[in-house]
Amino acid sequence: MHTSLPVAWLSARVPGFTLAKRSQRVFLNGVNAVAAESPIPDIQAQAHELDRRQREEWFLFNKGMNGEAPQNGGPKIQARIHEMTVRQTEQWLAWMDGMLEVHRSMFVFREPTPVQLEEHKAGLELAIEYCAFIKGLISDPEFNEPDLVSRLQMRVRQLQDAYNTFHDTAFSDTQADEVLKQVFPE
């Protein structure tokens, strides 16, 4: 279970860290990192809408393919499929960036409610599942997009770290305190 650290304890160990008493504003070395006050966006609804639009795009693509003969359009069709897959993967990466931004602004510097934690957990689980699906599409060596695969692997690590920070029950508060002591020795 995530417990918030006392501001005085953090301020003593992290140079330049302060927390304003109003508005959950965080300042680290004078840089304002506002902890968002708005409700958590419905990440699941956003993901399902993105998925719906992309399925529709594939449906329209397939519908348009009915008139093309495979022997005449083979390389052209493959190029169109490749381009559409890259574009849709970029859309998912942008969605995941939004998910990570929600994590940073809504969870890192403030104490979330149990309902917010459940929404956060479900959103991160969904994002990690979509990453596994996307990885299956783009990791084929014939797809030949190593930069895209690398970016996706990085997002998976970031999403998994965000998940583990708040939802990994194997990591106890005692273990978290030990890690903090190692990072910020007294």
C-alpha positions in Angstrom: 0.0 0.0 0.0 1.3 3.4 -1.0 1.9 5.8 1.9 2.8 9.4 1.3 6.1 10.6 2.6 6.2 13.5 5.1 7.1 16.7 3.2 9.7 17.6 5.9 11.4 14.3 5.4 11.5 14.7 1.6 12.5 18.4 1.9 15.5 17.4 4.1 16.7 14.8 1.6 15.8 16.2 -1.8 17.4 19.5 -2.4 15.0 22.1 -3.7 11.8 20.1 -2.9 8.9 22.1 -1.5 5.1 21.5 -1.4 2.8 24.4 -1.3 0.0 24.1 1.3 -2.6 25.1 -1.3 -3.4 23.4 -4.6 -1.0 20.5 -4.3 1.7 22.4 -6.1 5.1 20.8 -6.1 8.3 22.8 -6.6 11.5 21.0 -7.3 14.5 23.3 -7.7 12.1 26.1 -8.4 10.3 24.3 -11.3 6.5 24.2 -10.9 5.2 20.7 -11.3 1.5 21.1 -10.5 -0.3 18.0 -9.3 -3.4 18.1 -11.3 -6.6 19.0 -9.5 -9.0 17.7 -12.2 -10.6 14.3 -12.1 -8.7 11.4 -13.6 -9.5 11.2 -17.3 -11.4 8.0 -18.3 -8.3 6.2 -19.7 -10.3 3.0 -20.4 -12.9 4.9 -22.4 -10.1 6.7 -24.4 -8.5 3.3 -25.1 -11.7 1.7 -26.2 -12.5 4.7 -28.5 -9.0 4.5 -30.0 -9.4 0.8 -30.5 -12.9 1.3 -32.1 -11.5 3.9 -34.6 -8.6 1.7 -35.5 -10.8 -1.3 -36.1 -13.0 0.9 -38.3 -10.0 2.0 -40.2 -9.0 -1.7 -40.8 -12.6 -2.5 -41.8 -12.6 0.3 -44.4 -9.2 -0.7 -45.6 -10.4 -4.3 -46.1 -13.6 -3.2 -47.8 -11.5 -1.1 -50.2 -9.3 -4.2 -50.9 -12.1 -6.2 -52.4 -11.4 -4.8 -55.9 -7.6 -5.3 -55.8 -6.0 -8.5 -57.2 -3.3 -9.8 -54.9 -0.9 -10.6 -57.7 -1.1 -7.0 -59.0 -1.1 -5.1 -55.7 1.0 -7.4 -53.4 3.8 -5.0 -52.6 1.5 -2.0 -52.7 -0.9 -3.6 -50.3 1.9 -4.6 -47.9 3.3 -1.1 -47.9 -0.2 0.3 -47.1 -0.6 -2.2 -44.2 2.8 -1.4 -42.9 2.1 2.4 -43.0 -1.3 1.9 -41.3 0.3 -0.3 -38.6 3.0 2.3 -37.9 0.5 5.1 -37.7 -1.8 3.2 -35.4 1.2 2.2 -33.2 2.1 5.9 -33.0 -1.4 6.6 -31.8 -1.1 4.0 -29.1 2.2 5.4 -28.0 0.6 8.9 -27.7 -2.2 7.4 -25.6 0.4 5.7 -23.4 2.2 9.0 -23.0 -1.1 10.5 -21.8 -1.5 7.6 -19.4 2.0 8.3 -17.9 1.2 12.0 -17.7 -1.9 11.2 -15.7 0.3 9.0 -13.5 2.8 11.8 -12.9 0.3 14.6 -12.4 -2.3 12.8 -10.3 -0.5 10.1 -8.3 3.2 10.9 -7.8 2.9 14.0 -5.7 -0.4 13.5 -3.9 -2.3 10.9 -2.0 -4.9 9.3 -4.3 -8.3 8.1 -3.1 -9.0 4.3 -3.2 -11.4 4.9 -6.1 -8.7 6.8 -8.0 -6.2 4.0 -7.2 -8.6 1.4 -8.7 -9.1 3.5 -11.9 -5.3 3.9 -12.1 -4.7 0.2 -11.7 -7.3 -0.7 -14.4 -5.9 1.9 -16.8 -2.3 0.7 -16.3 -3.3 -3.0 -16.7 -5.2 -2.1 -19.9 -2.2 -0.1 -21.2 0.2 -3.0 -20.5 -2.1 -5.5 -22.2 -2.3 -3.3 -25.3 1.5 -3.1 -25.3 1.7 -6.9 -25.5 -0.8 -6.9 -28.4 1.1 -4.2 -30.3 4.4 -5.9 -29.6 3.1 -9.0 -31.4 2.3 -6.9 -34.4 5.5 -4.9 -34.7 8.3 -7.2 -33.4 8.4 -9.4 -36.4 11.8 -8.9 -38.1 10.1 -8.5 -41.5 8.2 -5.5 -40.1 11.6 -3.9 -39.7 10.8 -1.0 -37.4 13.4 -1.4 -34.6 12.9 2.2 -33.4 9.2 1.6 -32.9 9.8 -1.6 -31.0 12.4 0.1 -28.8 10.0 2.9 -28.0 7.3 0.4 -27.2 9.6 -1.6 -24.9 10.5 1.7 -23.1 6.8 2.5 -22.6 6.2 -1.0 -21.2 8.9 -0.5 -18.6 7.5 2.9 -17.7 4.0 1.6 -17.4 5.2 -1.4 -15.3 7.2 0.9 -13.0 4.1 3.1 -12.6 2.0 0.0 -11.8 4.5 -1.4 -9.4 4.8 1.9 -7.5 1.2 1.8 -6.4 -0.1 -1.7 -7.0 2.7 -4.3 -6.5 1.7 -6.0 -3.2 5.0 -7.9 -3.1 6.8 -4.6 -2.3 6.1 -3.8 1.3 6.3 -0.4 3.0 9.3 -1.7 4.9 11.1 -2.5 1.7 10.1 0.9 0.3 11.6 2.6 3.4 14.8 0.6 2.9 15.1 1.7 -0.7 14.5 5.3 0.3 17.2 5.1 2.9 19.6 3.8 0.3 18.7 6.6 -2.1 18.6 9.3 0.5 21.0 8.3 3.2 20.6 10.2 6.5 
